[in-house]
Amino acid sequence: MKDRIIEAFRDIYLTIEMPDGIWAIPVWVIVLDRERSYSDQEGFNLEGDILYLLDNYDRIEDWAENNMDWEDFDNHPFRWKPKVFEPQDYWCRNEKEIYMIVDIKKVWK
């Protein structure tokens, strides 16, 4: 089952914009999670479901959003488009504050 899913969805990614850029998640990870939930149901047809999902990407996104957590993706997501910014722009435009940090080790945990 896993090999067939990876083959069918090998080059397809779900992307999400995060503060540090756009991350890409291999869709096969999502489909495999979905198939594990449905494969025990009577009448389940892997090939039919793969064809259905290839025509209905919104079902894949829906499954990921409603049935999975970020941790479920393990080490598969990667930053596809890192957010590139010019620090000088932020330095000039953003609000600044001064803090007293008593124990810096607590801050950087």
C-alpha positions in Angstrom: 0.0 0.0 0.0 2.7 2.5 1.0 4.7 2.0 -2.2 1.7 2.5 -4.4 0.7 5.7 -2.6 4.2 7.1 -2.8 4.3 6.4 -6.5 1.0 8.0 -7.2 1.7 11.2 -5.1 5.5 11.4 -5.5 5.7 14.9 -6.9 2.7 16.5 -5.2 3.0 18.8 -2.1 0.7 20.6 0.2 2.2 24.0 1.0 1.5 26.2 3.9 2.8 29.7 4.7 4.5 30.0 8.1 6.3 33.0 9.6 9.7 31.7 8.4 8.6 31.0 4.8 6.5 28.5 2.8 6.7 24.9 3.9 6.0 21.9 1.6 4.6 18.6 2.9 4.7 15.5 0.6 1.0 14.7 -0.1 1.8 11.0 0.1 2.3 11.4 3.9 -1.2 12.7 4.2 -2.7 10.1 1.9 -1.0 7.3 3.8 -2.4 8.6 7.1 -5.9 8.7 5.5 -5.6 5.3 4.0 -4.6 3.7 7.3 -7.9 5.0 8.7 -10.1 3.7 5.9 -8.3 0.5 4.8 -10.1 -1.6 7.4 -13.5 -0.6 6.2 -15.5 -3.1 4.1 -15.4 -2.3 0.4 -12.4 -0.1 0.6 -10.6 0.1 -2.7 -7.1 1.6 -2.7 -6.8 2.2 -6.4 -10.3 3.8 -6.5 -9.4 6.0 -3.6 -6.1 7.1 -5.1 -7.9 8.1 -8.4 -10.5 10.0 -6.3 -7.9 11.9 -4.4 -5.9 12.7 -7.6 -9.1 14.5 -8.8 -10.0 16.0 -5.5 -7.0 17.7 -3.8 -9.4 19.5 -1.5 -10.1 16.2 0.2 -6.4 15.8 0.9 -6.1 19.3 2.4 -9.3 18.7 4.4 -7.9 15.4 5.8 -4.6 17.1 6.8 -6.2 20.0 8.4 -8.9 18.1 10.4 -7.2 14.8 11.2 -3.5 15.5 11.5 -1.1 17.6 13.7 2.2 19.1 12.6 4.0 16.3 14.6 2.3 13.7 12.4 4.4 14.9 9.4 7.6 13.7 11.2 10.6 15.0 9.3 8.9 15.2 5.9 8.1 18.9 5.6 10.8 21.2 4.3 11.0 24.9 3.8 10.4 25.4 0.2 10.6 29.2 0.0 12.4 30.7 3.0 11.2 34.1 3.9 13.8 36.5 2.8 13.9 39.9 4.4 16.2 42.8 4.7 17.1 43.3 8.4 17.7 47.0 7.8 14.0 47.5 6.8 12.8 45.9 10.0 15.4 47.8 12.0 14.1 51.1 10.7 10.4 50.4 10.8 9.6 48.1 13.7 9.0 49.0 17.3 11.8 48.4 19.7 11.8 47.7 23.4 14.5 47.3 26.0 14.4 44.4 28.4 16.5 43.4 31.4 17.3 39.7 31.0 18.5 38.3 34.3 19.3 34.8 33.2 19.8 34.5 29.4 20.0 30.7 29.6 16.3 30.6 30.6 15.4 32.7 27.6 17.2 30.5 25.0 15.8 27.1 26.1 
